[in-house]
Amino acid sequence: MFRRDPLPQKGIFTSLPAMALAENMAWWILTGVLERHPGLQIVFVEPGLGWVPFYLDLLDRRVGKYDMPEITEVPSEYFRRNMLLTFMDDPRGVGMRHELGVENIMWSTDFPIRRRRGRTPGNLSPATSPASPKTKRS
């Protein structure tokens, strides 16, 4: 019986949710759903943070280039008003928290955490710890 090594496969699989959610984010914003429902809140769970500033810049640059009659603001404004992201361990993304908006990000965990590569709630780095005063509002 042929068996694949599950480790590379798992690494590939767990890196893909952000790419799929980028498309969902664009559909929510560019089709005018958030324009028509300004109080709607969308939460993307555990896609990480670091990809979002890049993607919002990309969407914002498309506004003048393509006809988007369903929206009256740049996509990043809809994100800031209507969307939240959660993350578990994303030091680079946490470093970009001001670009995202601190109010748009939430830390999450799969509790109880399995011990994997030494990352447990007691030994998260200060930059990604939910209890870090530095991360809360700075």
Backbone as CSV, one residue per row, in Angstrom:
resi,resn,N_x,N_y,N_z,CA_x,CA_y,CA_z,C_x,C_y,C_z
1,MET,0.849,-1.189,0.000,0.000,0.000,0.000,0.891,1.248,0.000
2,PHE,0.573,2.188,-0.870,1.325,3.431,-0.974,0.832,4.413,0.083
3,ARG,1.759,4.936,0.859,1.397,5.933,1.878,2.262,7.157,1.686
4,ARG,1.639,8.304,1.768,2.396,9.551,1.707,2.870,9.920,3.104
5,ASP,3.958,10.639,3.138,4.414,11.180,4.410,3.412,12.255,4.815
6,PRO,2.728,12.103,5.935,1.683,13.063,6.299,2.207,14.438,6.716
7,LEU,3.480,14.558,7.055,3.964,15.838,7.545,4.000,16.919,6.470
8,PRO,4.613,16.715,5.293,4.558,17.767,4.275,3.123,18.039,3.829
9,GLN,2.337,16.984,3.711,0.952,17.134,3.284,0.179,17.989,4.289
10,LYS,0.414,17.737,5.552,-0.252,18.511,6.602,0.198,19.969,6.570
11,GLY,1.472,20.203,6.333,1.990,21.565,6.242,1.367,22.333,5.093
12,ILE,1.204,21.665,3.962,0.562,22.306,2.806,-0.894,22.598,3.127
13,PHE,-1.591,21.609,3.638,-3.019,21.764,3.929,-3.285,22.886,4.927
14,THR,-2.493,22.941,5.991,-2.764,23.949,7.023,-2.328,25.350,6.618
15,SER,-1.609,25.476,5.505,-1.224,26.809,5.037,-2.234,27.404,4.070
16,LEU,-3.216,26.649,3.637,-4.135,27.099,2.590,-5.363,27.891,3.024
17,PRO,-5.862,27.791,4.240,-7.103,28.509,4.566,-7.074,29.996,4.251
18,ALA,-5.970,30.670,4.466,-5.923,32.108,4.178,-6.193,32.378,2.704
19,MET,-5.682,31.524,1.829,-5.888,31.739,0.395,-7.361,31.588,0.025
20,ALA,-8.012,30.602,0.589,-9.441,30.405,0.315,-10.267,31.541,0.915
21,LEU,-9.886,32.002,2.091,-10.646,33.069,2.741,-10.445,34.419,2.064
22,ALA,-9.347,34.602,1.365,-9.153,35.840,0.613,-10.278,35.998,-0.408
23,GLU,-10.613,34.929,-1.086,-11.714,34.989,-2.058,-13.038,35.309,-1.371
24,ASN,-13.288,34.676,-0.237,-14.521,34.954,0.514,-14.587,36.408,0.954
25,MET,-13.458,36.933,1.418,-13.408,38.325,1.849,-13.794,39.242,0.679
26,ALA,-13.251,38.976,-0.490,-13.571,39.795,-1.661,-15.047,39.704,-2.018
27,TRP,-15.626,38.527,-1.954,-17.056,38.382,-2.259,-17.918,39.164,-1.279
28,TRP,-17.611,39.089,0.004,-18.389,39.842,0.990,-18.323,41.343,0.710
29,ILE,-17.144,41.819,0.358,-16.942,43.259,0.190,-17.379,43.748,-1.191
30,LEU,-16.842,43.169,-2.252,-17.003,43.724,-3.597,-18.399,43.551,-4.178
31,THR,-19.174,42.614,-3.658,-20.536,42.424,-4.167,-21.541,43.367,-3.520
32,GLY,-21.088,44.159,-2.550,-21.958,45.139,-1.924,-22.760,44.653,-0.732
33,VAL,-22.515,43.430,-0.289,-23.250,42.908,0.876,-23.030,43.811,2.086
34,LEU,-21.791,44.211,2.333,-21.496,45.031,3.512,-21.940,46.481,3.313
35,GLU,-22.076,46.912,2.090,-22.652,48.233,1.800,-24.130,48.238,2.175
36,ARG,-24.830,47.171,1.819,-26.267,47.066,2.100,-26.561,46.712,3.553
37,HIS,-25.615,46.090,4.231,-25.804,45.652,5.624,-24.627,46.143,6.464
38,PRO,-24.571,47.439,6.746,-23.400,48.012,7.430,-23.181,47.512,8.854
39,GLY,-24.185,46.928,9.474,-24.029,46.419,10.837,-23.606,44.961,10.902
40,LEU,-23.531,44.292,9.756,-23.155,42.887,9.720,-21.693,42.718,10.121
41,GLN,-21.421,41.769,10.984,-20.051,41.472,11.412,-19.671,40.075,10.931
42,ILE,-18.555,39.989,10.237,-18.037,38.727,9.708,-16.755,38.404,10.464
43,VAL,-16.641,37.174,10.941,-15.427,36.742,11.642,-14.778,35.620,10.838
44,PHE,-13.524,35.820,10.468,-12.726,34.785,9.821,-11.900,34.127,10.921
45,VAL,-12.132,32.838,11.137,-11.530,32.136,12.257,-10.238,31.425,11.840
46,GLU,-9.149,31.822,12.494,-7.819,31.242,12.370,-7.205,31.274,10.973
47,PRO,-7.397,32.352,10.201,-6.696,32.399,8.921,-5.319,33.039,9.027
48,GLY,-4.960,33.503,10.215,-3.737,34.272,10.369,-3.997,35.724,10.006
49,LEU,-3.000,36.558,10.216,-3.168,38.000,10.038,-2.297,38.596,8.936
50,GLY,-1.099,38.086,8.777,-0.096,38.736,7.955,-0.464,38.951,6.500
51,TRP,-1.316,38.124,5.934,-1.694,38.239,4.537,-2.713,39.351,4.286
52,VAL,-3.434,39.764,5.305,-4.572,40.665,5.120,-4.175,42.084,4.693
53,PRO,-3.176,42.727,5.287,-2.815,44.069,4.796,-2.453,44.073,3.310
54,PHE,-1.692,43.072,2.885,-1.353,42.962,1.461,-2.616,42.836,0.616
55,TYR,-3.512,41.952,1.025,-4.710,41.691,0.231,-5.642,42.904,0.190
56,LEU,-5.772,43.592,1.309,-6.608,44.803,1.313,-6.016,45.888,0.411
57,ASP,-4.704,46.035,0.419,-4.050,46.980,-0.510,-4.363,46.605,-1.953
58,LEU,-4.284,45.320,-2.247,-4.574,44.832,-3.590,-6.011,45.171,-3.993
59,LEU,-6.962,44.897,-3.105,-8.370,45.207,-3.395,-8.588,46.709,-3.543
60,ASP,-7.988,47.497,-2.669,-8.144,48.960,-2.751,-7.648,49.495,-4.094
61,ARG,-6.559,48.933,-4.587,-6.010,49.395,-5.873,-6.886,49.004,-7.054
62,ARG,-7.771,48.043,-6.873,-8.671,47.623,-7.947,-9.868,48.555,-8.104
63,VAL,-10.159,49.347,-7.098,-11.361,50.184,-7.113,-11.403,51.135,-8.302
64,GLY,-10.368,51.864,-8.596,-10.388,52.782,-9.731,-10.165,52.100,-11.069
65,LYS,-9.668,50.890,-11.009,-9.314,50.167,-12.227,-10.504,49.426,-12.831
66,TYR,-11.384,48.920,-11.990,-12.543,48.147,-12.428,-13.824,48.815,-11.940
67,ASP,-14.894,48.603,-12.664,-16.188,49.145,-12.278,-16.752,48.328,-11.115
68,MET,-16.995,48.981,-9.996,-17.550,48.315,-8.816,-18.730,49.140,-8.301
69,PRO,-19.843,49.054,-8.999,-20.995,49.905,-8.655,-21.664,49.576,-7.325
70,GLU,-21.363,48.414,-6.768,-22.015,47.990,-5.529,-21.398,48.586,-4.270
71,ILE,-20.232,49.213,-4.388,-19.577,49.761,-3.202,-19.290,51.249,-3.380
72,THR,-19.313,51.955,-2.257,-19.057,53.397,-2.276,-17.775,53.770,-1.526
73,GLU,-17.155,52.803,-0.871,-15.913,53.021,-0.123,-14.850,52.066,-0.641
74,VAL,-13.609,52.303,-0.256,-12.564,51.346,-0.617,-12.751,50.084,0.233
75,PRO,-12.369,48.929,-0.304,-12.563,47.667,0.418,-11.995,47.644,1.833
76,SER,-10.851,48.284,2.047,-10.263,48.264,3.393,-11.171,48.915,4.425
77,GLU,-11.986,49.867,4.014,-12.929,50.491,4.961,-14.020,49.513,5.378
78,TYR,-14.506,48.709,4.447,-15.505,47.691,4.807,-14.883,46.668,5.749
79,PHE,-13.637,46.303,5.468,-12.949,45.373,6.372,-12.905,45.956,7.773
80,ARG,-12.443,47.181,7.903,-12.292,47.796,9.231,-13.621,47.901,9.976
81,ARG,-14.693,48.136,9.246,-16.007,48.302,9.869,-16.704,46.980,10.156
82,ASN,-16.502,45.980,9.305,-17.358,44.796,9.362,-16.650,43.462,9.598
83,MET,-15.343,43.440,9.648,-14.677,42.141,9.696,-13.694,42.024,10.847
84,LEU,-13.604,40.804,11.341,-12.674,40.457,12.413,-11.912,39.203,11.995
85,LEU,-10.698,39.075,12.509,-9.870,37.910,12.247,-9.408,37.325,13.573
86,THR,-9.272,36.012,13.617,-8.638,35.407,14.785,-7.322,34.779,14.348
87,PHE,-6.437,34.587,15.287,-5.148,33.963,15.017,-4.719,33.195,16.249
88,MET,-3.807,32.253,16.035,-3.279,31.489,17.157,-1.815,31.830,17.416
89,ASP,-1.010,31.837,16.381,0.430,32.046,16.543,0.926,32.718,15.262
90,ASP,0.995,34.021,15.265,1.341,34.764,14.051,2.153,36.000,14.426
91,PRO,3.421,35.826,14.812,4.224,36.976,15.233,4.312,38.070,14.167
92,ARG,4.461,37.693,12.904,4.542,38.699,11.841,3.219,39.465,11.735
93,GLY,2.112,38.735,11.793,0.801,39.376,11.727,0.547,40.300,12.907
94,VAL,0.960,39.873,14.099,0.807,40.724,15.283,1.623,42.004,15.103
95,GLY,2.757,41.890,14.471,3.572,43.069,14.187,2.881,44.038,13.235
96,MET,1.914,43.547,12.475,1.173,44.380,11.526,-0.188,44.812,12.086
97,ARG,-0.366,44.653,13.384,-1.671,44.897,14.004,-2.214,46.303,13.781
98,HIS,-1.336,47.286,13.661,-1.826,48.658,13.457,-2.332,48.855,12.036
99,GLU,-1.754,48.143,11.078,-2.267,48.195,9.709,-3.637,47.536,9.625
100,LEU,-3.830,46.476,10.374,-5.104,45.761,10.389,-6.155,46.482,11.215
101,GLY,-5.717,47.102,12.285,-6.616,47.665,13.274,-6.701,46.696,14.439
102,VAL,-6.204,47.101,15.584,-6.199,46.225,16.761,-7.616,45.744,17.079
103,GLU,-8.605,46.587,16.810,-9.991,46.219,17.092,-10.530,45.159,16.125
104,ASN,-9.781,44.828,15.098,-10.220,43.835,14.123,-9.574,42.466,14.321
105,ILE,-8.761,42.307,15.356,-8.105,41.019,15.562,-8.396,40.467,16.951
106,MET,-8.492,39.147,17.007,-8.746,38.441,18.260,-7.842,37.215,18.311
107,TRP,-7.316,36.924,19.481,-6.506,35.731,19.663,-7.438,34.556,19.907
108,SER,-7.081,33.402,19.381,-7.889,32.205,19.621,-6.980,31.050,19.991
109,THR,-7.585,30.016,20.507,-6.828,28.824,20.868,-7.722,27.603,20.726
110,ASP,-7.095,26.478,20.496,-7.786,25.197,20.542,-7.490,24.640,21.928
111,PHE,-8.376,24.882,22.863,-8.131,24.459,24.234,-8.837,23.144,24.482
112,PRO,-8.256,22.168,25.084,-6.891,22.179,25.592,-5.904,21.994,24.442
113,ILE,-4.828,22.711,24.525,-3.806,22.672,23.481,-3.016,21.381,23.574
114,ARG,-2.797,20.767,22.436,-1.876,19.629,22.385,-0.472,20.196,22.427
115,ARG,0.378,19.535,23.077,1.778,19.988,23.098,2.398,19.673,21.741
116,ARG,2.810,20.710,21.039,3.472,20.516,19.762,4.615,21.508,19.644
117,ARG,5.753,20.989,19.443,6.957,21.800,19.282,7.123,22.841,20.380
118,GLY,6.731,22.486,21.584,6.987,23.356,22.713,6.065,24.554,22.848
119,ARG,5.056,24.683,21.991,4.163,25.844,22.083,2.933,25.470,22.909
120,THR,2.919,25.936,24.122,1.782,25.749,24.998,1.425,27.115,25.556
121,PRO,0.259,27.282,26.152,-0.112,28.612,26.646,0.923,29.227,27.571
122,GLY,1.650,28.397,28.305,2.620,28.935,29.239,3.902,29.431,28.604
123,ASN,4.150,29.075,27.348,5.418,29.504,26.774,5.274,30.162,25.400
124,LEU,4.143,30.779,25.124,4.019,31.570,23.907,4.946,32.767,24.019
125,SER,5.451,33.206,22.913,6.340,34.359,22.964,5.550,35.589,23.408
126,PRO,6.201,36.548,24.058,5.485,37.742,24.515,4.782,38.486,23.381
127,ALA,5.309,38.401,22.170,4.694,39.116,21.047,3.371,38.503,20.624
128,THR,3.133,37.227,20.931,1.888,36.599,20.506,1.001,36.200,21.670
129,SER,1.447,36.403,22.877,0.649,36.016,24.025,-0.569,36.909,24.159
130,PRO,-1.752,36.305,24.356,-2.948,37.124,24.518,-2.904,37.955,25.799
131,ALA,-2.077,37.532,26.752,-2.005,38.254,28.020,-1.004,39.393,27.993
132,SER,-0.288,39.527,26.911,0.735,40.551,26.845,0.141,41.953,26.789
133,PRO,0.434,42.799,27.757,-0.093,44.161,27.734,0.336,44.901,26.471
134,LYS,1.520,44.561,25.965,2.042,45.188,24.764,1.129,44.917,23.563
135,THR,0.601,43.704,23.497,-0.226,43.298,22.362,-1.650,43.832,22.476
136,LYS,-2.147,44.019,23.673,-3.542,44.396,23.847,-3.912,45.691,23.143
137,ARG,-3.183,46.742,23.309,-3.574,48.017,22.700,-2.423,48.813,22.113
138,SER,-1.245,48.228,22.128,-0.126,49.015,21.581,0.013,48.761,20.105
